[in-house]
């Protein structure tokens, strides 16, 4: 427990924005009498979000959103925190993982906070009896938002959910800088190999892919981008990267990082083209972007190392990190996004949850953007914490920008 508490305290030093909101919540108690259910990566930064919610009067029930991303000492520390019940356990079997999801829901939360939509999926498929108690939910990641929008389009989503992932403060900082730095850090610390001079293949040029491409290029890599969207492919080309199909990239790449949120991005036909010693990793949410089943069934042998599975197949070695799961958290030494990045993301979560507590009953079922006022508030708080200033429009400038008649 002591080691987990020390991690939580270390992270808190670098989360000044969330600390400001925690003090506000202590005074206002926006969640008094409410239960909040959470399925997130259980580590030190998440723990600071949890204590911010409890400071606001919430009882929190939390579990993991990935079997390999929980830090057990942090989970233990959370269970010694007043108002918190944590069910997460690292490397637990799949049935135990989903049993923990059930435990969170059994507490009848009024607000859910998800990273990948597990809680919302269970509520709509297995615990529909609890739907009437739900005020609303928040979703942290791109994959979860994709699933939620599909549900909403089919008329299947039965309460309002705020798409925290889709707001500018989340995309520009968490997805670009958080994923970019943390994924590459985990790859390097797990493999102890060099990035500079290698061909790094980034699958997908959304915000996560852009961040990875930029960071890898800055470290001296020759970056290849694969895409299915012609506009993003062209954008990657104009940003100075090689752009090609995965079929071509498979023959060239040294390190592969998937960021698409889709399935079968690196599949059997690509495995057959890979160089001996190619390193494969996934920075998307679920472990479906690399076809792990094919490798497991067809490899001549598998060599297990810490955080690395080497599949010997067709006389070549293919190295897969973190079982094809989220590489920045699921490797043994993966620490997730940098603390300062999650300071912003978790402040957005806390304020979005507060918005639901105050206004959720007035919202119809559907996927909602983070209110602009919240996004800008978080940006201003971060600027203040960094000692940075910005300009303010004069009344004359405001009038000019809102006018259609510019006197021409």
Secondary structure, DSSP 8 states (H G I E B T S, - for coil): -HHHHHHHHHHHTT-HHHHHHHHHHHHH-TTTT-EEEEES--SHHHHHHHHHHHHTT-EEEEE-SSTT---HHHHHHHTTSTTEEE---TT--HHHHHHHHHHHHHT--SEEEESSSHHHHHHHHT-GGGGGG--EEEE-SHHHHHHHHHHHHTT---SEEEEGGGSHHIIIIIIIIIHHHHHHHHHHHHH----TTSEEEEE--SHHHHHHHHHHHHTT-EEEEE-S-HHHHHHHHHTT-EE--HHHHHHH-SEEEE-SS-S-SB-HHHHTT--TTEEEEE-SSSTTSB-HHHHHHH-SEEEEETTEEEEEETTEEEEEEGGGSBHHHHSTT---S-HHHHHHHHHHHHHHHHHHHHHGGGS-SEEE---HHHHHHHHHHHHHHTT-------HHHHHHHT-S----
